[in-house]
């Protein structure tokens, strides 16, 4: 590939993403290791941008086995070259002579997006058995990354919307919904779930009220996290309104005196309110 350094890193990131997706097509169990390798590439790009005075971040030893594995992925070394890394005269390392901080940061963000996609696909592959949809889903069938986010998001939303099912039985799906909403790598799933936010909010409110009656505190906290995240901001549905609803639900769940040997422990209430809900709003 000629004149690699003159090519924008964005194009090489697209090439890297396509190459890794193709590499994992026949062995989806490799998503996790590929994501780990791409994570190291993110650090290689981000370190000299964030700490330009640290000379150690400007050299990459090619003799390092881990580095060698990362750079063996098609497009990985090209991304570095496009950001200014050149092979030293002795050929033992790559060296960044002049660091363009903006270029390095942009490239690191592009590569991190590739890492997130691989992490999301890995989570979907591990959780594929929970997907009731025929595309892709049952472990007995060939698994494909194409359509996996849509299948999981659809199954999660429809399961939580089903009437008549016990709220406690929806606990695993609340946990999956929470992961899709809050894990930074779940980009595509989160987008698809938020498209159904209006109906999902109504379902979550009903689930929350049922969990209060059942005193299922763990699932209640998870449901409130998801509800607070999905509840749209606006003139009426403000942050204060969301907090008021969540606080009222917690108060209702913690209020029955006969549910505890004594009054509800203050530590429990503080952990639920401050540790589990507020930081996620």
N, C-alpha and C positions, 0 to 999 in steps of 0.2 A: 504494500500500500504506500503510494508515494506521497511525499510532503504531508505526512500525518500531522505535524505540529501546526500547520496552517488551517486545519479543519476545526470547526467549533466542537467543543466537548459534547454539546447537546446531541449531535448526530451520532456520536460514538456511544452515548448512553442509550439511545434508542436501539442501536445495534447490539449492545451488551444485553439489554432486556430481552430482545428477540432470541439471541443465542442461548441465554440461560433458560428461557421458556422452552425452547426446542430441546435443550439438553435434558430437562426434567420431564419431558412429555412421556417417555417410556418408563421412567422411574420416579414417580411423584414423591416417594419417600426421601428423595435427595433435596427437596425444597429447603429443609432446615439447614443442611450443611452449605448449600449455595447461598442462602441468606446470610450465614455467618461469614462466608468469604467476602461477600459484597459489603458487609459491615466494616470489615477491615479496610476495604478500599475507601469507604467513606472517611475513616479516620486518617488515612494517608493523605487525602485531599484537604480535610478540615484542619488538621493540626498545624501545618505551616501558615494557613490563613488566619487562624486564631492566635498563634504564637510565632509571628514572623521572625523574631529575634533568636529563636531556638534553632541552632544550626543542625541539630540531630534530626529534625523533622524535614530537612531538605535533602536527605540522602536515604535511599532505599537499597538495602543489601540484597542482591539477587541470589546470594548463596543461601539465604534463609529459606528453609523448606516451605514454611507457611506462605511467605511472600511469593515463592515460586509457584505454589498451587493457585494462589489468587490471580497472579498475572497470566496463568495459563488459560484462563477463561477468555474466549474470543471477545475482543473489545476492551478488556480491562487495561491492558498496557497502552492501548490507543487513547483512552481517556486521559491517562497520565501524560502522554506525549502532547496531547492537545492543550494541556494545562501548563506546559513548560518543562516537564521532566525529560531530561536527555540522558543518554547512556554515557557514563564517564569513560575517559580514554582507556582505562585499564579493563573496562567491560565488566567490572565486578559490582557495579551499583548504578542506580539511576539518580541523577542529581538535578535539583531545582535551582537554577542559577538566579533567575529573577522571578520573584513571586508576585503574581497578579492576584491580590487578595479577593477582589470581586469575582474574578474568573474561577478561582478555586472554590469559593463559597457556592457559587452557582452550580458548579459541577458536582460538589458534594451533595447539594440538595437534589439534583437530578439522580445521582447514584443512590441516594437514600430512598427516593421514590421507588427505584427498582428493588431495593432491599425490602421495603414495606410490602410490595406486591408479592414477593416470594414468601414473606412471613404470613401474609393473609392466605395465600394458597396452601401453605403448609397446615395452617389451622383448619382450613376447610377440608383438606384431605384427611386429617386426623379425626375430624368430626363428621365425616361423610355418612357414617352409619345412621346418624340422627335425621338425615334428610329423607323425607318421604317422597320427594319428587323423583321421577325416573331419570332426570337429567341434572347432573350426574348424581348418583346416590348410593345405591345398594352396593356393598362391598363385593358382591358376587359379579357385578358388572364392571366393565372397564371404566376407569375413572378419567374424566377429562376436566382440565382447568376451565375450559370454555363453558360458561353458564353456571359455574359453581357458586359464585357470590349471589346470583339471582335465585338459585334454587334454595340456598340456605336462608336468605332473607325472607323469601316467600313462605317457606315452611315455618320459620320462627313466628312471623306475624300471624299467619293463619292459625297456628296452634294456640297462640295467646288469645285470639279472637273467638275461638270455639266456645259456644255456650254450653253450660251444663257440666263442664269439666271442673274438677276440684282445683282450687287455687294451689294447693300443696303439690299437686301433680305437675304443675307448670313451673316448679322451681328450677329444674334443669334448663328450661327454655328462657327463664328470666336471667339465669347466669350467662347463657349464650348471648342474649340480647345485650346484657351489660358489657360483655366483652366486645361485641360489635360496635357499640356506641362509644366506648372509652379507650380501647386499645388503639394507639396512634396508627398502627399498620393496617387497621381494618377499613381502609378508605372506600373501597367499592361497596362493601356490605353496608357501611354506615350511610352512604348516599342513598342506597336502595331502601333501607329501612326508613329513613327520614321522609321519603316520598309517601309513605303510608302513615305519617306521624299523626294525622287527625283522628283516624280510626283507632290507632294504637293507643293514643292517650285515653280514650274512653274505656278501652279494654283494661288498661293498667289501673285506672281509677277503681273499676269494679274488683279487680284482683286485690288491690290494696285494702279495700274495705273487707273483703273476705279474709284476708290474712290477719287483719286486726282481730276479727272474731275468733280466729284460730290461734292467735298469739304466736304465729310463726315469725319470730323476730328477724331471723337471718334473711328469709325470702322477702319480708316486708322492707327491710333496708335496701335490698337490691332493687325491688320494684319502685321504691321512692327515688332512688338514684336515676333510674331510667326515665321515670315520669318527669322529674325536674329537668333532665336534659332535653327531652322532647317537647316540653310545654313551650309554645311559642311566646316570644317576647312581644309586647305591644302596649297600647294604651291601657288595656284592662289586665291582660295576663302578664303582669310584671314579675320581676324577681321576688318582690315582696309577697305577691299573691301565691307564687309557687312555694315559698318558704312557709307561708301561713298554712297552706294545705298540708304540706309535709309535716309541719310541727303539730298540727291538729291530729293527724293520723298517728304520729308517735305518742302523743298524749293519750289518745284513745286506747292505744295498745298497751301503754304502761300503767293505765289508771286502775284496773281492777285490783283491789287490795288482796283478794284471796288468791291471786296468781303468784304471790311471793310470800315467803315466811314473814316478811315485814314489808314496809313501804318499798316501792321500786327503787333499786339502787341508783344513786345519782351517777355513779361511774358508767352504768349501762346507758343511761339517757344521754350523757355527754358524749360517749363513744359513738352512739348512733347518729346524733345530730351533728357533732363537729367533725368526727373522724370519718364518717361514711357518706354524709350528704353534702355538707357545705362546701368542701374543697372541690367538688365536681360540678358546681353550678357555674 
